[in-house]
Amino acid sequence: MQMSAAKRYMSMVPGWKLCRDMISRQLKFKDFKQAVGFVNKVAVLAEKEGHHPDIAIHSWNHVRLHLSTHAIGGLSQNDFIVASKINLIFNKGS
């Protein structure tokens, strides 16, 4: 995906940052249990979509997500679709 197209898609995914060949987001939760609960919901979504983000839990209540399409070595429309669905999970509360 060209950078200009990626920049246009960014409006679909508030809170995410565009970093060359990926988009990323960092989220903070009340506690470790909520962070893990959120990660588990993202895992279910990722399996359903067949599109898996890189996920890290750090500092006990922070989750970092990176999305890119490994098969093409960069961004695709699917990355933005999954990011949008992850935002819905986060906004509903974990």
Secondary structure, DSSP 8 states (H G I E B T S, - for coil): --HHHHHHHGGGSTT-EEETTEEEEEEE-SSHHHHHHHHHHHHHHHHHHT---EEEEETTTEEEEEE-BTTTTB--HHHHHHHHHHHHHHHH--
